[in-house]
Amino acid sequence: MSCCKVHKTFKGGILKRKKPVRALVDINFDVRSGECFGLIGPNGSGKSTLIRVLSTLLYPDQGQAHVCGFDVVRKPYRVRELISRVSVDAAFFKKLSAWENLRYSARLYGVPLRIARQRALDVLAELGFPARRFNDSMEDLSRGMQQKVAVARALINRPQVLLLDEPTTGLDPRSKREVETYIERLRKETELTIFLTTHDMYEADHLCDRVAIIDKGRIVALDTPKMLKQILARKRGSDHVSLEDVFLELTHKEWVEDVEEDETDKKD
């Protein structure tokens, strides 16, 4: 998976009343096969926009993005055959059961139902999903249970690339830990390539082989969590540096400027 000089700008709407928003600016990176690659950044920094580009839901204005060697603009259908995505608010047919939703996805991907059912049950068992709730409607399941079904759905077609857009946001501590543990197992025991966006620094530090930090649409740092921490530690002359410290160091100035601008606007 790779991006080369990718740009994406959202225009100001039909009436042009809003300023254009530069969501992605000169994005460049390569994700190795089998790697768990993390993307962290403040709200509105471009994380979800980049995931949408990689999943062919948005086309870049400039540059190229490739998944498994296929251009997301020229070969979107080939890309979609090879990827799966879990978003922070996964969409379901809420009146249907967990299995009915999974069965629907299996049919879309051409996975035989008997195989799909066993794959789903295996994943859900590892995630701690109660088997007795398999036939309950989605609207009767907790937020954590629904997200576990979303993970099972994403793996039902055995994708080569798994896109995880803040998959543990809003989960209770137990569900969050169960999802993180399963992602870690996938990382260690399979050849699946994982692209993970998250606000959780611990999650990024412990699950990802490499991490990119994005701010205002630009990637401002990219390396292993260990190396990012070592660089800041040398700069500060301290041995006690966390990934959160790195994140704040690289984005804090912009946050301060934003606050100062807001305060100035209020005074005006």
Rosetta silent file (secondary structure, phi, psi, omega in degrees, C-alpha in Angstrom):
SEQUENCE: MSCCKVHKTFKGGILKRKKPVRALVDINFDVRSGECFGLIGPNGSGKSTLIRVLSTLLYPDQGQAHVCGFDVVRKPYRVRELISRVSVDAAFFKKLSAWENLRYSARLYGVPLRIARQRALDVLAELGFPARRFNDSMEDLSRGMQQKVAVARALINRPQVLLLDEPTTGLDPRSKREVETYIERLRKETELTIFLTTHDMYEADHLCDRVAIIDKGRIVALDTPKMLKQILARKRGSDHVSLEDVFLELTHKEWVEDVEEDETDKKD
SCORE:     score description
SCORE:     0.000 S_00000001
   1 L     0.000  138.386 -177.714    0.000    0.000    0.000 S_00000001
   2 E  -156.324  156.375  171.395    1.371    3.437   -0.871 S_00000001
   3 E  -130.400  139.113  178.892    0.608    7.095   -1.415 S_00000001
   4 E  -132.884  110.895  177.674    2.649    9.420   -3.605 S_00000001
   5 E    52.838   44.980 -178.619    2.051   13.187   -3.482 S_00000001
   6 E   -80.866  130.789  176.093   -1.627   12.727   -2.596 S_00000001
   7 E  -127.675  144.021  173.783   -3.699   15.891   -2.183 S_00000001
   8 E  -146.424  123.952  178.448   -7.387   16.269   -1.334 S_00000001
   9 E  -123.520  133.093  175.070   -9.275   19.549   -0.937 S_00000001
  10 E   -96.794  124.645 -177.270  -12.930   19.921   -0.054 S_00000001
  11 L   -70.598  173.558 -175.486  -14.519   22.873   -1.795 S_00000001
  12 L   -85.150   23.994  179.050  -16.707   25.431   -0.042 S_00000001
  13 L    86.736  175.563 -175.772  -20.021   23.891   -1.111 S_00000001
  14 L   -62.476  -39.852 -176.901  -22.335   24.821   -3.975 S_00000001
  15 L   -88.356   -1.882  177.920  -22.732   28.428   -2.816 S_00000001
  16 L    57.262   33.973 -178.884  -18.998   28.773   -2.002 S_00000001
  17 L   -81.682  -19.387  179.939  -19.816   30.272    1.400 S_00000001
  18 L  -109.820  152.630  177.140  -17.092   28.345    3.171 S_00000001
  19 L   -70.824  145.933  174.541  -13.373   28.384    2.562 S_00000001
  20 L   -59.506  144.381 -179.994  -11.908   25.302    0.858 S_00000001
  21 E  -110.772  121.235  177.961  -10.449   22.801    3.313 S_00000001
  22 E   -85.715   95.050 -174.455   -7.124   21.178    2.444 S_00000001
  23 E   -77.582  -36.857  178.570   -7.718   17.773    4.010 S_00000001
  24 E  -133.205  132.291 -176.534   -4.611   16.048    2.619 S_00000001
  25 E  -131.254  110.788  174.118   -1.422   17.812    1.547 S_00000001
  26 E    50.993   56.959 -179.235    1.448   16.012   -0.220 S_00000001
  27 E   -83.131  125.551  179.591    0.935   12.644    1.488 S_00000001
  28 E  -136.709  125.794  173.213    3.769   10.168    0.879 S_00000001
  29 E  -169.605  162.437  172.909    4.311    6.765    2.500 S_00000001
  30 E  -129.672  133.009  175.508    4.709    3.057    1.804 S_00000001
  31 L  -108.795  125.071 -178.051    3.189    0.303    3.915 S_00000001
  32 L   -75.578  152.486  176.593    4.956   -3.037    3.722 S_00000001
  33 L   -60.816  131.007  179.628    3.066   -6.270    3.208 S_00000001
  34 L    83.222    1.742 -177.981    2.159   -7.793    6.580 S_00000001
  35 L   -87.654  148.993  168.361    2.885   -4.553    8.460 S_00000001
  36 E  -102.871  109.348 -173.253    0.624   -2.908   11.020 S_00000001
  37 E  -109.245  125.843 -176.762    0.871    0.783   10.121 S_00000001
  38 E  -104.478  146.857  175.239   -0.604    3.408   12.431 S_00000001
  39 E  -129.096  117.840 -178.943   -1.867    6.898   11.658 S_00000001
  40 E  -123.407  149.731 -179.916   -2.437    9.288   14.554 S_00000001
  41 L   179.067  163.740  178.269   -3.461   12.918   14.594 S_00000001
  42 L   -63.048  168.378  173.092   -5.820   15.481   16.131 S_00000001
  43 L   -58.333  136.543  178.078   -9.495   15.636   15.189 S_00000001
  44 L    77.270   14.133 -176.502   -9.876   16.982   11.675 S_00000001
  45 L   -85.442  -12.872  178.728   -6.264   16.265   10.745 S_00000001
  46 L   116.306    4.474 -176.785   -7.120   14.073    7.728 S_00000001
  47 H   -60.945  -54.097 -177.154   -7.032   10.531    9.145 S_00000001
  48 H   -68.140  -32.814  176.343  -10.482    9.428    8.015 S_00000001
  49 H   -61.839  -42.839  179.360  -10.098   11.226    4.677 S_00000001
  50 H   -64.973  -40.785  177.624   -6.961    9.215    3.962 S_00000001
  51 H   -62.311  -38.914  179.406   -8.697    5.959    4.888 S_00000001
  52 H   -66.541  -35.358  175.864  -11.542    6.861    2.522 S_00000001
  53 H   -65.008  -46.420 -178.531   -9.057    7.470   -0.279 S_00000001
  54 H   -66.013  -27.490 -179.888   -7.372    4.107    0.326 S_00000001
  55 L   -94.891   10.050  175.956  -10.771    2.354    0.393 S_00000001
  56 L    69.238   15.928  177.025  -11.839    4.061   -2.908 S_00000001
  57 L   -82.600  -21.387  173.988  -14.661    6.013   -1.253 S_00000001
  58 L  -132.741  144.500  174.342  -12.911    9.282   -2.164 S_00000001
  59 L  -101.696  139.126  177.246  -10.634   10.031   -5.079 S_00000001
  60 L   -69.017  151.241  175.824   -7.546   12.193   -4.559 S_00000001
  61 L   -76.008  -35.099  178.100   -7.367   15.496   -6.417 S_00000001
  62 E  -141.644  161.131  176.318   -3.698   14.923   -7.167 S_00000001
  63 E    85.423 -178.100 -177.141   -1.173   12.149   -6.725 S_00000001
  64 E  -131.202  142.840  173.584   -1.504    8.388   -6.684 S_00000001
  65 E  -129.210  133.229 -179.100   -2.581    5.824   -4.109 S_00000001
  66 E  -124.516  141.439  173.707   -2.049    2.087   -4.585 S_00000001
  67 E  -129.141  121.699 -177.193   -3.364   -0.898   -2.651 S_00000001
  68 L    54.240   34.504  177.256   -1.866   -4.313   -3.415 S_00000001
  69 L    86.102   -4.240 -178.030   -0.370   -2.782   -6.550 S_00000001
  70 E  -103.825  134.369  177.743   -3.682   -1.434   -7.889 S_00000001
  71 E   -70.116  130.285 -175.378   -4.377    2.253   -8.400 S_00000001
  72 L   -68.856  -20.356  178.522   -7.406    3.274   -6.306 S_00000001
  73 L   -89.557  -44.803 -175.550   -8.681    5.526   -9.114 S_00000001
  74 L   -81.955  -30.447 -176.959   -8.041    3.318  -12.127 S_00000001
  75 L  -128.409   54.380 -175.468   -8.800   -0.066  -10.524 S_00000001
  76 H   -63.040  -34.982 -177.811  -11.258    0.636   -7.683 S_00000001
  77 H   -71.106  -34.468  176.202  -13.137   -2.657   -8.058 S_00000001
  78 H   -67.430  -39.522  178.062   -9.948   -4.713   -7.839 S_00000001
  79 H   -61.839  -44.363 -177.125   -8.967   -2.789   -4.715 S_00000001
  80 H   -64.133  -27.158  177.665  -12.377   -3.407   -3.112 S_00000001
  81 H   -69.944  -21.757 -170.467  -12.005   -7.140   -3.644 S_00000001
  82 H  -107.228   -6.980 -175.713   -8.816   -7.145   -1.574 S_00000001
  83 E  -119.437  162.459  166.716   -9.664   -4.863    1.337 S_00000001
  84 E  -140.831  156.033 -174.139  -12.050   -4.658    4.265 S_00000001
  85 E  -136.163  137.343  172.215  -12.787   -1.696    6.502 S_00000001
  86 E  -119.404  121.273 -178.585  -13.953   -1.220   10.080 S_00000001
  87 L  -104.879  169.516 -178.117  -15.063    2.313   10.915 S_00000001
  88 L   -64.886  -31.043  176.676  -15.737    4.022   14.210 S_00000001
  89 L  -124.381   81.184 -177.335  -19.491    3.895   13.499 S_00000001
  90 L   -65.375  138.772 -178.486  -20.028    0.681   11.569 S_00000001
  91 L   -92.905  135.652  177.818  -23.263    0.550    9.566 S_00000001
  92 L  -138.151  164.796  165.085  -25.640   -2.383    9.930 S_00000001
  93 L   -83.244   99.535 -167.792  -29.190   -3.377    9.156 S_00000001
  94 L   -66.204  -25.276 -179.837  -30.212   -2.819   12.760 S_00000001
  95 L   -80.395  -16.587  179.667  -33.441   -4.854   12.607 S_00000001
  96 L   -89.142  160.497 -179.631  -31.545   -7.902   11.351 S_00000001
  97 E   -77.055  170.173  176.615  -29.516  -10.249   13.516 S_00000001
  98 H   -57.958  -46.793 -178.716  -25.731  -10.367   13.711 S_00000001
  99 H   -66.079  -37.504  178.900  -25.695  -13.497   11.563 S_00000001
 100 H   -64.332  -38.822  175.639  -28.098  -12.027    8.997 S_00000001
 101 H   -65.373  -42.661  179.373  -25.831   -9.008    8.596 S_00000001
 102 H   -67.026  -37.758  178.929  -22.790  -11.250    8.247 S_00000001
 103 H   -64.008  -39.086  177.823  -24.608  -13.505    5.796 S_00000001
 104 H   -60.434  -46.171  179.116  -25.451  -10.490    3.647 S_00000001
 105 H   -64.166  -39.995  179.680  -21.758   -9.506    3.491 S_00000001
 106 H   -60.348  -41.290  179.420  -20.728  -13.078    2.722 S_00000001
 107 H   -66.378  -37.506  177.802  -23.036  -13.164   -0.271 S_00000001
 108 H   -61.103  -37.476 -178.542  -21.656   -9.856   -1.556 S_00000001
 109 H   -91.267   -1.973  179.442  -18.146  -11.331   -1.489 S_00000001
 110 L    73.392   26.341  178.736  -19.204  -14.725   -2.828 S_00000001
 111 L   -89.233  124.824  178.305  -18.172  -16.591    0.325 S_00000001
 112 L   -53.574  138.596 -172.223  -20.150  -19.842    0.832 S_00000001
 113 H   -61.980  -36.379  179.827  -22.474  -19.432    3.804 S_00000001
 114 H   -63.351  -43.125  178.388  -21.235  -22.508    5.642 S_00000001
 115 H   -68.265  -42.183 -179.597  -17.654  -21.236    5.474 S_00000001
 116 H   -61.295  -42.041 -178.808  -18.713  -17.678    6.311 S_00000001
 117 H   -62.613  -43.480 -178.961  -20.626  -18.809    9.377 S_00000001
 118 H   -68.233  -40.149  177.414  -17.683  -20.767   10.754 S_00000001
 119 H   -60.509  -45.311 -178.720  -15.244  -17.916   10.067 S_00000001
 120 H   -63.413  -44.986 -179.338  -17.535  -15.459   11.826 S_00000001
 121 H   -63.603  -37.824  178.923  -18.065  -17.713   14.835 S_00000001
 122 H   -63.829  -46.501 -179.820  -14.307  -18.282   15.158 S_00000001
 123 H   -64.735  -46.409 -177.687  -13.524  -14.555   15.102 S_00000001
 124 H   -63.730  -35.318  177.751  -16.366  -13.662   17.468 S_00000001
 125 H   -63.477  -41.857  179.266  -15.305  -16.369   19.917 S_00000001
 126 H   -68.287  -26.471  179.495  -11.793  -14.908   20.070 S_00000001
 127 L   -86.282   -2.085  178.946  -13.282  -11.456   20.608 S_00000001
 128 L    80.645   21.610  178.985  -15.355  -12.668   23.538 S_00000001
 129 L   -80.620  126.376 -178.033  -18.710  -12.294   21.772 S_00000001
 130 L   -65.136  124.473 -177.604  -21.362  -14.528   23.443 S_00000001
 131 H   -59.768  -29.600 -177.944  -22.440  -17.222   20.975 S_00000001
 132 H   -67.572  -15.881 -179.361  -25.990  -17.073   22.321 S_00000001
 133 H   -95.292    5.253 -174.308  -26.312  -13.500   20.945 S_00000001
 134 L   -61.270  -31.825 -177.742  -25.410  -14.529   17.382 S_00000001
 135 L  -104.936   11.398  175.468  -29.043  -14.466   16.273 S_00000001
 136 L   -80.546  149.646  178.488  -30.080  -11.366   18.234 S_00000001
 137 E   -66.449  150.382 -176.915  -30.941   -8.223   16.277 S_00000001
 138 H   -62.037  -33.754 -178.154  -28.160   -5.654   16.050 S_00000001
 139 H   -68.141  -15.492  178.366  -30.243   -2.996   17.793 S_00000001
 140 H   -94.422   -1.255 -179.669  -30.343   -5.222   20.887 S_00000001
 141 L   -96.350  150.213  177.804  -26.555   -5.548   21.045 S_00000001
 142 L   -69.382  166.487  177.840  -24.246   -3.215   22.958 S_00000001
 143 H   -57.930  -42.197  179.467  -21.875   -0.857   21.180 S_00000001
 144 H   -64.554  -41.459  178.738  -18.972   -3.176   21.981 S_00000001
 145 H   -64.723  -40.559  179.248  -20.781   -6.235   20.632 S_00000001
 146 H   -62.180  -39.681 -179.410  -21.681   -4.413   17.438 S_00000001
 147 H   -68.293  -32.176  176.337  -18.059   -3.441   16.882 S_00000001
 148 H   -67.417  -37.734  175.407  -16.990   -7.066   17.331 S_00000001
 149 H   -64.172  -37.398  178.485  -19.507   -8.063   14.658 S_00000001
 150 H   -62.653  -39.973  177.846  -17.987   -5.352   12.450 S_00000001
 151 H   -65.758  -43.772  178.112  -14.530   -6.904   12.881 S_00000001
 152 H   -61.108  -41.548  178.680  -15.903  -10.373   12.059 S_00000001
 153 H   -62.003  -39.657 -178.208  -17.624   -8.963    8.978 S_00000001
 154 H   -66.880  -23.841 -176.541  -14.383   -7.341    7.816 S_00000001
 155 H  -102.463    1.034 -173.364  -12.549  -10.673    7.984 S_00000001
 156 L   -68.480  -24.979 -179.250  -15.228  -12.866    6.461 S_00000001
 157 L  -100.476    9.902 -179.105  -13.747  -12.535    2.952 S_00000001
 158 L    51.802   63.743 -177.668  -10.131  -13.095    4.075 S_00000001
 159 L   -70.668  161.533  173.394   -8.871   -9.666    2.874 S_00000001
 160 L   -88.488  -25.239 -179.455   -5.245   -8.880    2.159 S_00000001
 161 E  -131.099  131.279  178.486   -5.563   -5.400    3.688 S_00000001
 162 E  -115.602  118.923  179.098   -7.584   -4.425    6.760 S_00000001
 163 E  -100.174  117.911 -177.347   -8.390   -0.726    7.218 S_00000001
 164 E  -115.276  108.574 -177.771   -9.277    0.121   10.817 S_00000001
 165 E  -100.901   94.561 -178.076  -10.626    3.628   11.354 S_00000001
 166 L    49.587   57.386 -172.568  -10.621    4.220   15.128 S_00000001
 167 L   -68.459  -18.699 -177.221  -12.047    0.728   15.784 S_00000001
 168 L  -108.528    3.460  179.259  -11.975    0.965   19.601 S_00000001
 169 L   -62.861  129.646  176.804  -13.339    4.503   20.043 S_00000001
 170 L    84.466    1.084  179.738  -16.312    4.526   22.406 S_00000001
 171 L   -86.122  151.859  174.121  -15.868    0.954   23.616 S_00000001
 172 L   -69.930  160.636 -174.435  -15.896   -0.024   27.268 S_00000001
 173 H   -54.173  -39.803 -178.967  -12.492   -1.059   28.687 S_00000001
 174 H   -67.239  -48.124  179.788  -13.153   -4.807   28.394 S_00000001
 175 H   -63.016  -39.870  178.836  -14.375   -4.655   24.781 S_00000001
 176 H   -60.558  -46.133 -179.841  -11.525   -2.306   23.894 S_00000001
 177 H   -64.329  -39.945 -179.659   -8.948   -4.677   25.340 S_00000001
 178 H   -65.016  -41.279  178.240  -10.494   -7.684   23.564 S_00000001
 179 H   -67.241  -43.536  179.449  -10.436   -5.929   20.174 S_00000001
 180 H   -62.392  -41.949  179.549   -6.844   -4.726   20.708 S_00000001
 181 H   -62.158  -39.187  179.847   -5.718   -8.220   21.738 S_00000001
 182 H   -69.368  -40.499  176.993   -7.258   -9.687   18.601 S_00000001
 183 H   -61.506  -40.901  178.618   -5.616   -7.082   16.369 S_00000001
 184 H   -63.116  -38.531  177.855   -2.273   -7.871   18.019 S_00000001
 185 H   -65.517  -42.831  176.971   -2.769  -11.572   17.304 S_00000001
 186 H   -58.426  -41.658 -179.014   -3.556  -10.835   13.653 S_00000001
 187 H   -62.794  -40.981 -174.473   -0.385   -8.746   13.460 S_00000001
 188 H   -84.686  -31.818 -169.026    1.826  -11.470   14.907 S_00000001
 189 H  -109.424   -4.564 -179.436    0.289  -14.611   13.425 S_00000001
 190 L  -128.516  173.558  177.016   -0.920  -13.647    9.942 S_00000001
 191 L   -99.164   12.884 -178.803    0.373  -11.893    6.821 S_00000001
 192 L   -64.701  133.581  174.129   -2.520   -9.431    6.894 S_00000001
 193 E   -88.868  128.553 -175.513   -1.564   -5.811    6.236 S_00000001
 194 E  -120.828  130.320  174.878   -3.258   -3.513    8.747 S_00000001
 195 E  -115.947  113.611 -170.693   -3.747    0.249    8.461 S_00000001
 196 E  -118.793  124.062  169.105   -4.914    1.639   11.802 S_00000001
 197 E  -104.631  142.042 -176.484   -6.061    5.146   12.704 S_00000001
 198 E  -160.584  156.070  170.219   -6.477    5.890   16.382 S_00000001
 199 L   -99.165   -6.248 -174.019   -6.470    8.591   19.068 S_00000001
 200 L   -90.782  110.383 -177.455   -5.127    6.110   21.605 S_00000001
 201 H   -66.242  -36.730  177.699   -1.361    6.517   21.972 S_00000001
 202 H   -62.201  -43.585  179.830   -0.991    3.269   23.925 S_00000001
 203 H   -60.215  -47.359 -179.747   -2.805    1.427   21.155 S_00000001
 204 H   -63.946  -41.271 -176.864   -0.575    2.918   18.461 S_00000001
 205 H   -65.316  -41.176 -172.250    2.598    2.271   20.474 S_00000001
 206 H   -93.282  -19.434 -177.272    1.868   -1.385   21.210 S_00000001
 207 H  -101.565  -26.128 -168.350    0.101   -2.515   18.033 S_00000001
 208 L   -99.196  138.373  174.009    1.905   -0.706   15.231 S_00000001
 209 L   -71.990  -41.544  174.715    5.209   -1.532   13.574 S_00000001
 210 E  -137.543  156.907 -177.958    5.454    2.056   12.349 S_00000001
 211 E  -133.757  135.607  170.764    3.442    5.192   13.041 S_00000001
 212 E  -109.274  138.712  176.018    2.793    8.317   10.996 S_00000001
 213 E  -106.778  123.486 -178.295    1.665   11.513   12.712 S_00000001
 214 E  -113.981  137.846  179.380   -0.622   13.693   10.605 S_00000001
 215 E  -145.747  127.704 -178.333   -1.541   17.292   11.400 S_00000001
 216 L    50.964   41.572  174.453   -3.561   19.700    9.269 S_00000001
 217 L    83.187   -2.318 -177.997   -3.421   17.260    6.378 S_00000001
 218 E  -116.088  140.975  172.625    0.361   16.813    6.405 S_00000001
 219 E   -80.692  117.801 -174.996    2.435   13.914    7.685 S_00000001
 220 E  -101.676  -10.650  177.017    4.857   15.530   10.137 S_00000001
 221 E  -162.723  148.125  177.480    6.659   12.377   11.323 S_00000001
 222 E  -155.092  118.458  177.597    6.927    8.709   10.332 S_00000001
 223 E  -174.057 -175.891  173.402    8.975    6.012   12.035 S_00000001
 224 L   -69.940  151.704  176.465    8.731    3.179   14.520 S_00000001
 225 H   -55.151  -39.982 -179.707    7.228    4.178   17.886 S_00000001
 226 H   -61.068  -45.213 -177.764   10.551    3.349   19.517 S_00000001
 227 H   -69.601  -38.562  177.525   12.548    5.587   17.182 S_00000001
 228 H   -59.642  -41.079  179.255   10.086    8.475   17.451 S_00000001
 229 H   -69.656  -38.077  179.657   10.432    8.336   21.227 S_00000001
 230 H   -64.938  -38.954 -179.965   14.220    8.087   21.059 S_00000001
 231 H   -62.135  -45.416  179.749   14.479   11.182   18.847 S_00000001
 232 H   -69.823  -35.220  179.088   12.451   13.272   21.290 S_00000001
 233 H   -62.166  -41.822  178.043   14.303   11.789   24.271 S_00000001
 234 H   -65.197  -38.540  179.807   17.644   12.910   22.826 S_00000001
 235 H   -64.675  -38.614 -177.594   16.225   16.352   22.131 S_00000001
 236 H   -89.270  -16.255 -174.970   14.972   16.704   25.701 S_00000001
 237 L    70.396   37.373 -177.053   17.838   14.881   27.350 S_00000001
 238 L  -134.667  147.062  177.654   15.391   12.538   29.077 S_00000001
 239 L   -93.277   -6.501 -174.688   14.888    8.785   29.150 S_00000001
 240 L  -110.815   84.192 -179.523   11.186    9.032   29.982 S_00000001
 241 L  -129.126  131.620  178.676    9.364    9.891   26.775 S_00000001
 242 L  -105.760  168.114  176.356    6.063    8.413   25.629 S_00000001
 243 H   -64.661  -30.554  175.695    4.434    8.386   22.200 S_00000001
 244 H   -63.676  -38.510  176.343    1.944   10.870   23.619 S_00000001
 245 H   -60.983  -42.298  178.766    4.846   13.220   24.373 S_00000001
 246 H   -62.302  -46.002 -179.836    5.953   12.920   20.745 S_00000001
 247 H   -57.776  -47.574 -178.681    2.407   13.584   19.548 S_00000001
 248 H   -67.414  -37.574  179.491    2.075   16.703   21.702 S_00000001
 249 H   -61.091  -38.871 -174.127    5.526   17.955   20.734 S_00000001
 250 H   -87.603  -16.910 -176.388    4.683   17.809   17.036 S_00000001
 251 H  -121.181  -11.312 -173.106    1.130   19.170   17.205 S_00000001
 252 H   -63.175  -39.896 -178.003    0.986   21.384   20.325 S_00000001
 253 H   -57.434  -44.180 -179.689    2.181   24.547   18.581 S_00000001
 254 H   -65.465  -38.516  178.562   -0.688   24.363   16.118 S_00000001
 255 H   -62.730  -43.823  179.869   -3.178   23.777   18.942 S_00000001
 256 H   -61.376  -43.386  179.815   -1.869   26.847   20.804 S_00000001
 257 H   -62.005  -41.012  179.309   -2.142   28.951   17.651 S_00000001
 258 H   -62.302  -42.601  179.913   -5.710   27.761   17.095 S_00000001
 259 H   -64.008  -43.413 -179.989   -6.664   28.684   20.666 S_00000001
 260 H   -63.641  -38.464  178.144   -5.067   32.096   20.337 S_00000001
 261 H   -64.975  -41.615  178.886   -6.904   32.711   17.064 S_00000001
 262 H   -61.721  -43.232 -179.470  -10.199   31.691   18.683 S_00000001
 263 H   -64.006  -39.033  178.145   -9.589   34.064   21.598 S_00000001
 264 H   -64.012  -41.188  179.070   -8.773   36.898   19.178 S_00000001
 265 H   -62.292  -39.714 -179.569  -11.961   36.229   17.227 S_00000001
 266 H   -64.591  -40.293 -179.704  -13.998   36.367   20.438 S_00000001
 267 H   -65.686  -38.362  179.511  -12.471   39.736   21.383 S_00000001
 268 L   -67.171    0.000    0.000  -13.207   41.113   17.915 S_00000001
